[in-house]
Amino acid sequence: MGVGKTFGEAFAKSQRAAGVNLNDSGKVLISIRDADKVKAPDIARMLVDKKYEIVATGGTARFLKEAVFLVKWFTRSTKGDPIPLI
């Protein structure tokens, strides 16, 4: 368990303590429920600034695209659809 002023800080501390090496860049999958999508652009901006590429599920990808983010659209495999890229 990590302790911090924010969830992100506490999570990062817990991962470091567990020996998980968090990358400085890479690819991140984002799937956010509708009620929380208002926060998505801030989260995405932070990740893009840290050199992460964003992959998002359908509704989240559409929302982020409207907020002027370049994202790849990820379709959950349970739906059986191909994975279109945006």
Buried (B, 14 or more C-beta within 10 A) or exposed (E): EBEEEEEEEBBBBBEEEEEEEEEEEEEBEBBBEEEEBEEBBEBBBEBBEEEBEBBBBBEBBBBBBEBEBEBBBBBEEEEEEEEEEB
